């Protein structure tokens, strides 16, 4: 299984990245093909057209089975880095990808942003979003392991249910 994390925090090696990695570590088996795309590391390329660097990153995500798109909450939504990266895709370009939206923030007041802004964008691009996104309050970093385990269990149950449904569905 090919998995990718896309981190839209403008600071490299951020808490947002830690949260996304904690989720994926608990959700997928150790033998999965994994890659982390920390957009802070390629911010100089993100508005370059064409860009071999960005094209390779976009191809990696589009060819993934499971993608975690993680962003801190800025002005009640995802960052411009996430938007600029995802704007490189045409509508429907992520068909066949399962995407889990993750947002971090300092206040529960922004918890709706993950489902009201990021999840619909991923759906517009054709990705399957398996349930509600995960909003993680950064004041809970000391409980990251436990909270990531709970979130992973929730996604595993949903994905497992979809897999069971797929056995009985006519797939063209």
Residue, then its C-alpha position, 0 to 999 in steps of 0.5 A: x500500500x502506498x501512503x503519503x502525508x502532505x503537511x501544509x504548515x509553513x514551518x518545517x518539522x512542525x507539530x502538524x507533521x507530528x500529528x499526521x505521522x502519529x495518525x498514519x503510524x497507528x493506522x497502516x502496517x509497517x510495511x506500507x510504502x510511506x512518504x512525507x511531503x512537507x510543503x515548507x521544504x518546497x515552498x519556493x517551487x509551489x508557484x512555479x509552472x511548470x515544476x518538475x519537483x511539484x509534478x513529482x510530488x503531485x504524481x506521488x499523491x495521485x498515485x497513493x492509496x491513502x493520503x493524510x492532508x494535514x494543515x494548521x488552522x489559519x483564519x478558520x481554514x487550511x493554509x495557503x500552502x495546502x491550497x496552492x498544492x491542491x490547486x495543481x490538480x484538476x477536478x477529479x484528479x484524486x479519484x482512487x485515493x482515500x484522503x484523511x483531512x487533518x487540521x491542528x489548532x489552538x482552540x476548539x472554536x476552529x474544529x469545524x474547519x476540517x470538515x467544512x473546508x478541507x474535506x469538501x476540497x478533497x472530495x471535489x478533487x475526487x478523493x474518498x474521505x472516510x468520515x469526519x476529519x480529525x481536528x487536533x488541539x495543539x494543547x493536547x500534544x502530551x496526549x498525542x499517542x492516545x488521541x492518535x490511537x483513537x483516531x486511527x481506530x475510528x478510521x480503521x473501522x470505517x475503512x474496514x466497513x467500506x471494504x466489507x461493503x465492496x465485497x457485495x457491490x457490483x463494481x464495473 
